[in-house]
Amino acid sequence: MEATPHKGQTAGAPEHVTLYAWLVFALSFGLLISDYMARQVLNAVFPLLKAEWSLSDTQLGLLSGIVAIMVGVLTFPLSLMADRWGRVRSLTVMAILWSAATLFCAAAHSYTAMLIGRALVGIGEAAYGSVGIAVVISVFPARLRATLSAAFMAGGSFGQILGVALGGVIAASHGWRIAFAAIGIAGLVLGLIYPIIVSERRIKKLIGDAPRTGAPVAQLPLRDLVGNRSIRRVYIASGLQLFAAGALPAWLPSYFNRYYHLPVDRAGALAAALLLICGVGMILCGMLADRLARERPEAKITLAIGYCLATALCLSLAMLLPPGPAQLLLFGFTMFFVAGTVGPVGAMVANLTPLAIHGSAFATLTLANNLLGLAPGPILTGRIADALGLAEAIRILAVPCVASAFIHATLRQSYLRDAMR
């Protein structure tokens, strides 16, 4: 079995999977889908906004990237606040805020107003991933961490699928404003249902003697967030790999619109199919990490390296080919691996930090993912597209994947030692 880093990490973790744990997972997963639908519906309507408001690719990239910027800046303080104020209550407020902000975007009549609305979406979503995954992990046995990390975060991919696909279909038939409005209303409904079913009291009862989620932040060993070399390198490597994982969902609909000459709805549907592959890949890659790491914990590192290099190779080969079936096949392999590191990385972060600060640890991971990857990915890709063309901008996305593989490789000497501490 995988080595337990220290007593504090698994204290209070349930020994068995319960029906209520799956209910918590399902509702938290549903809110994460809503989160990413609100985030990604914009990408489906890029061509419409570009034509209506005469926007450059750089401006479009900023509309997409501003969400990740706000998430990156605010995820840590808001996650600390959630650990203190109550995670369930915080998740509810977040969902209501990003849904209301999506409705604000539906009413926007200028680029500036849309940018403000997107920033508000980012504020609402800032800590959801880190706090939500901390809630999910707390109600399941520790042995399932990589699988649950990957499966939960795959909700982001499924949200991207629905946001891009439904957004494109609704926008093509009813206009882009209705697309934003429909997704905002759906998020509000789910956000109001969540606290009725999921409660702090039942979660605390399930996990038994686990540290209290509302413990004062000052009493938590925050030095463990960045206190060892391994955890710092995990954060950086994860962020670099998600540079491509953030840029591709943002720009694939536009790529298919420009290079495959597809209308908005068909371009969105094709991009959604690739995002479905991404979600499946996240889950399967996480399950493989859990299986292979039972006897060899360091296997997670080897798999993460493989996922990064496979992404770089498949994307590079795809961009050497002209638009067509062969290129689409390689895009499919690229999307399968591009977020495959999420599961292994989530397990490594959980194993390298105490249970009491898992919410803050995943907030730090979210901070790195957004500031190093998800925010600059769409923005810099748009800037490069303005200068060199969108195809060339996508080709360059292989570079940060290789850099991520290199940093993961440097973990081999320190990971087991730091985890056992």
C-alpha positions in Angstrom: 0.0 0.0 0.0 1.1 3.6 -0.5 3.0 5.0 2.4 1.1 7.3 4.7 3.0 10.6 5.0 2.2 11.3 8.6 -0.5 10.7 11.1 -2.2 14.0 10.7 -2.8 13.4 7.0 -5.2 10.5 7.3 -6.6 11.0 10.8 -10.3 11.0 10.7 -10.5 9.8 7.1 -13.4 7.3 6.7 -12.4 3.7 6.3 -15.3 2.9 4.0 -17.2 4.5 1.1 -20.8 5.5 2.1 -23.9 6.5 0.1 -23.8 10.0 1.6 -20.2 10.4 0.5 -21.3 9.7 -3.1 -24.2 12.2 -2.7 -21.7 14.9 -1.6 -19.5 14.0 -4.5 -22.4 14.2 -7.0 -23.6 17.6 -5.8 -20.1 19.0 -5.6 -19.4 17.6 -9.0 -22.6 19.2 -10.4 -21.5 22.6 -9.1 -18.1 22.2 -10.6 -19.8 21.5 -14.0 -21.8 24.7 -13.5 -18.6 26.5 -12.6 -16.9 25.6 -15.9 -20.1 26.0 -18.0 -20.1 29.6 -16.8 -16.4 29.9 -17.6 -16.4 28.3 -21.0 -19.7 29.4 -22.6 -17.7 32.5 -23.7 -15.3 30.5 -25.9 -18.2 29.1 -27.9 -19.3 32.6 -28.9 -15.9 34.0 -29.6 -16.6 34.4 -33.4 -19.9 36.2 -32.7 -18.3 38.6 -30.2 -15.4 39.2 -32.5 -17.7 40.2 -35.3 -20.2 42.2 -33.3 -17.7 44.3 -31.3 -14.7 44.1 -33.7 -12.4 42.5 -31.2 -8.8 41.3 -31.6 -7.7 37.8 -30.5 -5.8 39.5 -27.7 -9.0 41.0 -26.4 -10.9 37.7 -26.7 -8.1 36.0 -24.9 -8.3 38.5 -22.0 -12.1 37.9 -21.7 -11.3 34.2 -21.2 -8.1 34.7 -19.1 -9.5 37.3 -16.7 -11.5 34.5 -15.0 -8.3 32.5 -14.3 -6.5 35.7 -13.2 -9.2 36.4 -10.6 -9.2 32.7 -9.5 -5.4 32.8 -9.2 -5.3 36.0 -7.2 -8.2 35.2 -4.8 -8.2 31.4 -4.5 -5.8 31.3 -1.5 -7.4 34.0 0.7 -10.9 32.8 -0.1 -9.9 29.2 0.6 -8.5 30.2 4.0 -11.7 32.1 4.7 -13.7 29.0 3.7 -11.6 26.8 6.1 -12.6 29.2 8.9 -16.1 30.2 7.9 -17.4 26.8 6.8 -16.8 25.0 3.5 -20.4 24.2 2.6 -21.6 27.7 3.3 -18.7 29.2 1.3 -19.4 26.9 -1.7 -23.0 28.0 -1.7 -22.1 31.7 -1.8 -19.6 31.1 -4.6 -22.1 29.3 -6.8 -24.7 32.1 -6.4 -22.1 34.8 -7.2 -20.7 33.2 -10.4 -24.2 32.4 -11.6 -25.4 36.0 -11.0 -22.3 37.3 -12.8 -23.0 35.1 -15.8 -26.5 36.7 -16.0 -24.7 40.1 -15.8 -22.6 39.0 -18.9 -25.8 38.2 -20.7 -26.9 41.8 -20.3 -23.5 43.3 -21.3 -23.6 45.8 -24.2 -19.9 46.6 -24.4 -16.5 45.0 -24.2 -15.8 46.8 -20.9 -19.1 45.5 -19.3 -18.3 42.0 -20.5 -14.8 42.2 -19.0 -16.3 43.3 -15.6 -18.8 40.5 -15.7 -16.1 37.9 -16.5 -14.0 39.2 -13.6 -17.0 38.7 -11.3 -17.4 35.2 -12.6 -13.7 34.6 -11.6 -14.3 36.0 -8.1 -17.2 33.7 -7.6 -15.2 30.7 -8.9 -12.0 31.6 -7.2 -11.9 29.0 -4.4 -14.5 26.5 -5.6 -12.1 23.9 -7.0 -9.8 23.9 -3.9 -12.6 24.0 -1.3 -14.8 21.6 -3.3 -12.1 18.9 -3.7 -11.3 19.3 0.0 -14.9 18.5 0.9 -15.0 15.5 -1.4 -11.7 14.1 -0.3 -12.7 14.4 3.4 -15.6 12.0 3.1 -13.8 9.2 1.2 -11.0 6.8 2.3 -7.5 8.1 1.7 -6.7 5.2 -0.7 -8.9 6.8 -3.4 -7.3 10.2 -3.5 -5.8 10.2 -7.0 -9.0 8.7 -8.5 -11.3 11.2 -6.7 -9.0 14.2 -7.5 -9.1 13.3 -11.2 -12.8 12.4 -11.2 -13.8 15.5 -9.4 -11.7 17.8 -11.5 -13.0 16.0 -14.6 -16.2 17.9 -13.8 -14.3 20.9 -15.2 -13.9 19.2 -18.5 -17.6 18.1 -18.6 -18.6 21.6 -17.7 -16.4 22.9 -20.6 -18.1 20.4 -22.9 -21.6 21.5 -21.9 -20.6 25.2 -21.9 -19.0 25.0 -25.4 -21.6 22.7 -26.9 -24.8 24.1 -25.4 -23.4 27.6 -25.7 -22.7 27.2 -29.4 -26.1 25.6 -30.1 -28.1 28.2 -28.1 -26.1 31.1 -29.5 -26.6 29.9 -33.1 -30.4 29.7 -32.7 -31.2 32.3 -30.1 -28.2 34.6 -29.8 -25.2 34.6 -27.4 -27.1 36.5 -24.7 -29.6 33.7 -24.2 -26.7 31.2 -24.0 -25.2 33.1 -21.0 -28.6 33.5 -19.4 -29.5 29.9 -19.6 -26.3 28.8 -17.9 -26.5 31.4 -15.2 -30.1 30.4 -14.2 -29.1 26.7 -14.1 -26.2 27.5 -11.7 -28.4 29.5 -9.4 -30.8 26.7 -9.0 -28.1 24.1 -8.2 -26.4 26.6 -5.8 -29.6 27.0 -3.8 -30.2 23.2 -3.6 -26.6 22.4 -2.5 -26.8 23.5 1.2 -30.1 21.8 1.7 -28.6 18.4 1.2 -24.9 18.8 2.1 -24.2 20.0 5.6 -21.1 20.6 7.7 -22.6 18.6 10.6 -23.1 15.4 8.6 -19.6 15.7 7.1 -18.0 16.1 10.5 -19.9 13.1 11.8 -18.8 11.0 8.9 -15.1 11.9 9.2 -15.1 11.4 13.0 -12.0 12.9 14.6 -10.6 14.8 11.6 -9.5 18.3 12.4 -12.3 20.8 12.5 -12.8 22.5 9.2 -13.5 25.8 11.0 -10.2 25.8 13.0 -8.6 29.2 13.2 -6.1 29.7 10.4 -3.5 30.8 12.8 -3.4 27.4 14.5 -2.9 25.5 11.2 0.7 24.6 10.1 0.7 26.8 7.0 4.4 26.3 6.5 3.5 22.8 5.3 1.9 24.4 2.2 5.3 25.3 0.7 7.7 24.0 3.4 9.3 21.3 1.4 11.0 21.1 -2.0 8.7 18.5 -3.4 5.4 20.4 -2.8 6.8 23.5 -4.4 7.9 21.6 -7.5 4.5 19.9 -7.8 2.8 23.2 -7.8 5.0 24.6 -10.6 4.9 21.5 -12.7 1.1 21.3 -12.5 0.7 24.9 -13.5 3.0 24.6 -16.5 1.1 21.6 -17.9 -2.2 23.4 -17.5 -1.0 26.2 -19.7 -1.9 24.0 -22.6 -5.0 22.6 -20.8 -6.3 26.2 -20.4 -5.4 27.4 -23.9 -6.8 24.5 -26.0 -10.4 24.7 -24.7 -10.4 28.4 -25.2 -9.2 28.4 -28.8 -10.2 25.1 -30.4 -13.7 26.4 -31.3 -12.1 29.4 -33.0 -9.5 27.1 -34.7 -12.3 24.9 -36.1 -14.2 28.0 -37.2 -11.3 29.5 -39.0 -9.3 26.5 -40.4 -12.1 24.0 -40.9 -14.6 26.7 -41.9 -17.3 25.4 -39.5 -20.2 27.6 -38.2 -20.3 28.4 -34.5 -22.6 25.6 -33.5 -20.6 22.9 -35.4 -17.3 24.2 -34.3 -18.5 24.2 -30.7 -19.8 20.6 -31.0 -16.5 19.4 -32.4 -14.6 21.1 -29.6 -17.0 19.7 -27.1 -16.3 16.2 -28.4 -12.6 16.7 -27.7 -13.3 18.1 -24.3 -15.2 14.9 -23.5 -12.1 13.0 -24.4 -10.2 15.3 -22.0 -12.6 14.5 -19.2 -12.4 10.7 -19.8 -8.6 11.0 -19.9 -8.5 12.8 -16.6 -10.5 10.0 -14.9 -8.6 7.1 -16.5 -5.2 8.6 -15.9 -6.1 9.2 -12.2 -7.3 5.6 -11.8 -4.1 4.3 -13.4 -2.1 6.4 -11.0 -4.0 5.0 -7.9 -3.6 1.4 -9.2 0.1 1.6 -10.0 1.0 3.6 -6.9 -0.3 1.1 -4.4 3.0 -0.6 -4.1 5.2 2.1 -5.6 4.2 5.7 -4.6 6.8 7.2 -6.9 4.9 5.7 -9.9 2.7 8.8 -9.8 5.7 10.9 -10.8 6.6 8.6 -13.7 3.0 8.7 -15.0 2.9 12.5 -14.8 6.0 12.7 -16.8 4.5 10.4 -19.4 1.3 12.4 -19.6 3.2 15.7 -20.2 5.5 14.2 -22.9 2.6 12.5 -24.7 0.7 15.8 -24.8 3.7 17.6 -26.3 4.3 14.8 -28.9 0.7 14.4 -30.0 0.1 18.2 -30.3 3.3 18.7 -32.3 2.4 16.0 -34.7 -1.1 17.3 -35.1 0.1 20.8 -36.0 2.4 19.3 -38.7 -0.7 18.0 -40.5 -3.2 20.0 -42.5 -6.8 20.2 -41.2 -8.5 16.9 -41.6 -9.3 13.5 -40.0 -5.7 12.7 -39.1 -5.2 16.0 -37.4 -8.4 15.5 -35.4 -7.3 12.1 -34.3 -4.1 13.6 -32.9 -6.0 16.4 -31.3 -8.0 13.6 -29.6 -4.9 12.0 -28.2 -3.6 15.4 -27.1 -6.8 16.1 -25.2 -6.7 12.7 -23.5 -3.4 13.4 -21.9 -3.3 17.2 -21.5 -5.0 17.1 -18.1 -3.9 13.6 -17.1 -1.6 15.1 -14.5 -4.5 16.4 -12.4 -5.1 13.0 -10.6 -1.4 12.3 -9.7 -0.8 15.9 -8.8 -3.9 16.0 -6.5 -2.7 12.8 -4.7 0.8 14.2 -4.3 -0.5 17.4 -2.8 -2.7 15.5 -0.4 0.2 13.2 0.6 2.6 16.1 1.1 0.3 18.2 3.4 -1.7 17.6 6.6 -5.4 16.9 6.4 -6.2 20.0 8.4 -5.0 22.3 5.7 -6.0 20.4 2.6 -8.4 23.2 1.6 -5.5 25.6 1.7 -3.1 23.2 0.0 -5.5 22.7 -2.9 -6.0 26.5 -2.9 -2.2 26.9 -3.3 -2.3 24.3 -6.1 -5.2 26.2 -7.8 -3.2 29.4 -7.4 -0.2 27.9 -9.3 -2.5 26.3 -11.9 -4.2 29.6 -12.7 -1.3 32.0 -12.5 1.1 29.7 -14.4 -1.3 28.0 -16.7 -5.0 28.6 -17.0 -4.7 32.5 -17.0 -1.7 33.1 -19.2 -2.6 30.2 -21.6 -5.6 31.8 -23.3 -4.2 35.3 -23.1 -0.7 34.6 -24.5 -2.1 32.3 -27.1 -4.4 35.1 -28.3 -1.5 37.6 -28.4 0.7 35.2 -30.4 -2.3 34.5 -32.7 -2.5 38.2 -33.5 1.2 38.2 -34.4 1.8 34.8 -36.0 -1.6 33.2 -36.6 -3.7 30.9 -34.4 -2.2 27.7 -35.8 1.3 28.8 -34.9 0.1 29.9 -31.4 -1.3 26.4 -30.8 1.8 24.8 -32.0 3.9 26.5 -29.3 1.7 25.0 -26.5 3.9 21.9 -26.6 6.8 23.8 -24.9 5.3 24.3 -21.4 4.4 20.6 -21.4 8.0 19.6 -21.9 9.0 22.0 -19.2 6.5 20.4 -16.8 7.8 16.9 -17.6 11.3 18.1 -16.7 10.2 19.5 -13.3 8.3 16.4 -12.5 11.4 14.4 -13.2 13.3 16.4 -10.5 10.8 15.1 -7.9 12.2 11.6 -7.9 14.9 12.2 -5.3 12.8 14.1 -2.8 9.1 13.0 -3.0 9.2 9.9 -0.8 11.4 11.5 1.8 9.2 14.6 2.0 6.0 12.5 2.0 7.2 10.4 4.9 7.7 13.5 7.0 
